[in-house]
Amino acid sequence: MANRLIRPAQLPNPYQVLKEHGLRPKKALGQNFLVDPNIPPKIAQSGGLKSGDVIFEIGAGCGTLTHCLGDLAQRVIALEYDEDLAPIAQAELAYAEHVEIRQGDIRALDWEALADEVGQELIVYGNLPYYLSSDILLALLNRPQVWRRACFLVQLEFAQRVCAPPGLRAAGSISALTHLLTYPSLLFEVSPQAFSPPPKVTSAVMVLERRDEWASDVGDLKTFRKVVKALFAQRRKMARASLKQIHENPERLLTELGLDPKSRGERFTLAEIALISKTLSRV
């Protein structure tokens, strides 16, 4: 473990760290660095860490959040895509033997191999690039056996969509799978001024706690995904029309299930989507 406890005033300013190495944030990589020293400790403490947890951090950057995570966990593995930043983060965290910075692409990560390596379920953190947020979340939802909790800093609009229960207008297709497999919660917002360079949108921290059992019986996940995709592909279309791509007579199906065939896909609750999926799984 680290032999020091990082306080906000002690956190290195990422902008200054970059400047010392002659670097600037790379717009092409969607880099926005947290420069408000009060935010990283708050994020680290939001993940509900327990003694013995192993953290996997997506996007170490200059190591700002990594410093705080290293204070709270017995082991931290952080992945950084930028080949220029990875050695900087390694140098910044050289004092912490239990923290390892790796260079690589999260999109190529073998999640199962990582979980096998550490010998337990992962606690995942990350200040996610906005353009990769959906891909990263779906990668985790497709592998619920390798992680227990995730704490992400993402775009506020994305966090609201993920955390909104199906049936509400704010919900999207990703909301259904998230609520089926996890307990999602939006914890707090982060102003654009907390970053350098400041993004054009407000960010938010959300936490996903994996469920031990699905929230509803959907039959099988493959069918559930097909139903969700059909309902939300044209979310304002009536369900009797949107479900035609996966069932020959959706109006009769919905009527027999006690659901309104004229209801729009975006209006179905998780329980109603699960009922459709469970029924189609038997066909």
VENTAFEN-V464952 format. One record per helix or strand of 2 or more residues. SS is the DSSP state (A for helix, B for strand). FROM is the first residue (numbers start at 1). TO is the last residue. Records with the same first field share a line. If there is no record, write none. Layout:
SS=FROM-TO  FROM-TO
//
This chain:
A=8-10  14-20  27-29  37-46  64-72  83-92  106-108  111-118  130-141  144-146  156-163  173-181  192-194  221-233  239-245  250-256  265-267  270-281
B=33-34  54-58  75-80  99-103  122-127  147-155  182-190  195-196  203-210
//
